[in-house]
Amino acid sequence: MLYLPGKKTRFRAVSFLVFCAMLCTGNSADAQMDLNLSDHDNKPYYFGITLGANLNRFHTHKHSRFLQDDSVLLAEPLNSAGFSLGLSATAKLTDRFEARFNPQLLFTERNLFYQLRHPDSFENSDSITKKVESVIVTFPLHAKFNSDRIGNFRVYMLGGVKMDIDLASNAQARKADDLVKIQKYDFGIEAGIGFNLYFPSFILSPEIKISNGLNNIHSRDKNLKYSSVFDKMQSRMIMFSIHLEG
């Protein structure tokens, strides 16, 4: 009985010493680490490219007519995915703050699910999903707050505004019996967090960002079954990006 606790105690002591040795070794390695792009933080500006994926949906408000509607029982937005390509230009303001302009081309779709009271005459089903495809040119302007650089690693936070132009907007479509019309222009706010990983010839910056549209982008038509049940729609998006900067 006395032996077993003693053995456990010795095991814990050895484990603690091993951990301390590893920690000291790690600190020594960090102290001896070569700094990549050591003069990069002194640049007044720099450029990069952006590759990204996005998860998005509509944020909807029902119209008062929805309670009186005799054809649509349920109308809800669904999550959808897309991808983006872009460029970035960053200017140094102070040792902590930077301004970044990051125009991107987004390919995405935002889906709406409907539960019908009477089966659709064409689909012969009591439910249907409407796809609203978009090709968006977005112009975000961000302020970045940078942490201290630890070796070849740094954290940053960002926030700012954006303007979107939907090149695939169907707001002016004439034959739109089964469409949900979306306006061409949108404005919004963005906030996120990212990490700078310094390599010998470039900086890799993974980033996650929340982007919320402020405008009502729904072009409502009271004569369209799938459009009339909604009063207001706003864009909601979570963006995962990889910036390659130099």
C-alpha positions in Angstrom: 0.0 0.0 0.0 2.9 2.4 0.8 4.7 1.4 -2.4 2.0 2.3 -4.9 1.6 5.9 -3.8 5.4 6.3 -3.7 5.6 5.0 -7.3 2.9 7.4 -8.4 4.6 10.3 -6.7 7.9 9.5 -8.4 6.2 9.2 -11.8 4.6 12.6 -11.3 7.9 14.2 -10.3 9.7 12.7 -13.4 6.8 13.9 -15.6 7.1 17.4 -14.1 10.8 17.5 -14.7 10.4 16.3 -18.3 7.8 19.0 -18.9 10.1 21.7 -17.4 13.0 20.5 -19.6 10.8 20.6 -22.7 9.6 24.1 -21.8 13.1 25.3 -21.3 14.2 23.7 -24.6 11.3 25.4 -26.3 12.1 28.8 -24.9 15.8 28.4 -25.9 14.7 27.4 -29.4 12.4 30.5 -29.6 15.3 32.7 -28.4 17.5 31.3 -31.1 14.8 31.3 -33.9 15.7 33.3 -37.0 13.2 36.1 -37.7 11.8 35.8 -41.2 11.2 39.1 -43.1 12.6 41.0 -40.1 12.3 44.4 -42.0 8.7 43.8 -43.2 7.1 45.7 -40.3 8.9 48.8 -41.4 7.3 48.9 -44.8 4.9 51.8 -45.4 2.7 49.6 -47.5 2.5 46.0 -49.0 0.2 43.9 -51.2 -1.2 40.4 -51.3 -3.7 38.0 -52.8 -6.7 36.5 -51.0 -8.3 33.0 -51.4 -11.4 32.3 -49.3 -14.5 30.3 -48.6 -17.8 31.6 -47.2 -20.8 30.4 -45.4 -23.8 32.6 -45.9 -27.6 33.0 -45.6 -30.4 35.6 -45.7 -31.6 37.2 -42.5 -35.3 37.5 -43.2 -38.4 39.3 -41.8 -41.8 38.1 -42.8 -44.4 40.4 -44.3 -47.7 40.8 -42.6 -49.3 39.0 -45.6 -47.6 35.8 -44.6 -50.1 35.2 -41.8 -52.9 35.5 -44.4 -51.2 33.5 -47.1 -53.1 30.4 -48.2 -50.3 28.8 -50.3 -47.1 29.0 -48.3 -47.0 27.5 -44.8 -43.3 28.0 -44.1 -40.5 30.1 -45.6 -37.0 29.9 -44.1 -33.5 30.8 -45.2 -30.9 28.0 -45.5 -27.1 28.1 -45.1 -25.1 27.9 -48.3 -21.4 27.9 -49.2 -19.3 29.7 -51.7 -15.8 30.8 -52.5 -13.9 34.1 -53.2 -10.8 35.5 -54.9 -9.3 38.9 -54.2 -6.4 41.3 -53.8 -5.3 43.3 -50.8 -3.4 46.5 -50.2 -2.3 47.4 -46.7 -0.8 50.7 -45.4 0.9 51.2 -42.1 -0.6 53.9 -39.9 1.2 53.4 -36.6 3.2 50.6 -35.0 -0.1 49.0 -34.0 -2.6 50.0 -36.6 -2.9 49.4 -40.4 -5.5 50.2 -43.0 -6.4 47.5 -45.5 -8.4 47.6 -48.7 -9.4 44.1 -49.8 -11.6 43.9 -52.9 -12.9 40.4 -53.7 -15.0 38.6 -56.2 -17.5 36.3 -54.4 -19.3 33.3 -56.0 -22.1 32.2 -53.8 -25.8 31.3 -53.5 -28.3 31.8 -50.8 -31.2 29.4 -50.6 -34.8 29.7 -49.3 -36.9 26.7 -48.2 -40.7 26.8 -48.7 -43.3 24.5 -47.3 -46.4 24.7 -49.5 -50.0 24.1 -48.5 -50.8 22.8 -51.9 -48.2 20.8 -54.0 -46.6 22.8 -56.7 -48.1 22.0 -60.1 -44.7 21.5 -61.7 -42.7 19.8 -58.9 -45.7 17.8 -57.5 -44.2 18.3 -54.1 -45.3 20.1 -50.9 -41.8 21.6 -50.4 -39.4 23.5 -52.6 -36.0 25.2 -52.3 -35.3 28.3 -54.3 -31.7 29.1 -55.1 -30.6 32.8 -55.3 -27.3 32.7 -57.1 -25.0 35.8 -56.7 -21.7 37.0 -58.2 -20.7 39.8 -55.8 -17.9 42.3 -56.1 -17.2 43.4 -52.6 -15.1 46.4 -51.5 -14.1 46.1 -47.8 -12.1 48.8 -46.0 -10.7 47.6 -42.7 -8.7 49.0 -39.7 -6.3 46.3 -38.3 -4.9 46.3 -34.8 -1.7 44.2 -34.5 -0.3 42.5 -31.4 3.4 42.3 -30.7 5.3 39.9 -33.0 6.4 36.7 -31.2 9.1 35.2 -33.3 7.4 34.5 -36.7 3.9 34.7 -35.3 1.5 37.6 -34.7 -2.3 38.0 -34.0 -4.4 40.8 -35.3 -8.0 42.0 -35.1 -9.9 44.0 -37.7 -13.1 45.9 -38.3 -14.6 48.0 -41.0 -17.2 48.7 -43.6 -17.9 47.2 -47.1 -19.9 47.9 -50.2 -21.2 45.0 -52.4 -22.3 45.0 -56.0 -24.2 41.9 -57.1 -23.5 41.3 -60.8 -26.1 38.6 -61.0 -28.9 40.8 -59.5 -32.4 39.9 -60.8 -34.2 42.9 -59.4 -35.0 44.2 -62.9 -36.1 40.8 -64.3 -39.5 40.9 -66.1 -40.3 37.2 -66.3 -39.9 36.3 -62.6 -42.9 34.3 -61.7 -41.0 31.9 -59.4 -38.1 34.2 -58.4 -37.1 36.1 -55.3 -35.7 39.4 -56.5 -32.5 40.7 -55.0 -31.2 44.3 -55.2 -27.9 45.1 -56.8 -26.2 47.2 -54.0 -25.6 46.5 -50.4 -23.6 48.1 -47.5 -22.5 46.5 -44.3 -20.0 46.1 -41.5 -17.3 43.5 -40.8 -15.2 42.3 -37.9 -12.7 39.4 -37.6 -9.5 38.0 -36.3 -6.4 36.6 -38.0 -2.9 35.4 -37.6 0.3 36.3 -39.4 2.7 33.4 -40.0 6.1 34.8 -41.3 8.0 32.6 -43.8 11.3 33.5 -45.5 9.7 34.9 -48.6 6.0 35.6 -47.7 3.5 36.0 -44.9 0.6 33.5 -44.6 -2.4 34.9 -42.9 -5.4 32.7 -42.0 -8.4 34.8 -41.1 -12.1 34.4 -40.0 -14.5 37.3 -40.4 -18.2 38.1 -39.9 -19.8 40.2 -42.5 -23.4 41.7 -42.0 -25.3 43.6 -44.6 -27.3 46.6 -43.3 -29.5 47.2 -46.4 -32.8 45.5 -47.2 -31.8 43.8 -50.4 -35.2 42.2 -51.1 -37.0 43.7 -54.1 -40.5 42.6 -53.0 -43.2 41.9 -55.5 -46.6 41.3 -53.9 -47.7 39.4 -57.0 -45.0 36.8 -56.7 -45.8 33.8 -54.4 -42.3 33.2 -53.2 -41.4 36.9 -52.8 -44.6 38.3 -51.2 -44.2 36.4 -47.9 -41.0 38.3 -47.1 -40.8 42.0 -46.2 -37.1 42.4 -45.5 -33.9 40.5 -46.3 -30.3 41.2 -45.2 -27.1 39.4 -46.0 -25.2 37.4 -43.3 -21.8 35.8 -44.0 -18.9 34.1 -42.3 -15.7 34.2 -44.4 -12.7 32.0 -44.0 -9.7 33.6 -45.9 -6.1 32.9 -46.5 -4.0 36.0 -47.4 -0.6 35.6 -49.1 1.3 38.8 -48.5 4.8 40.0 -49.2 
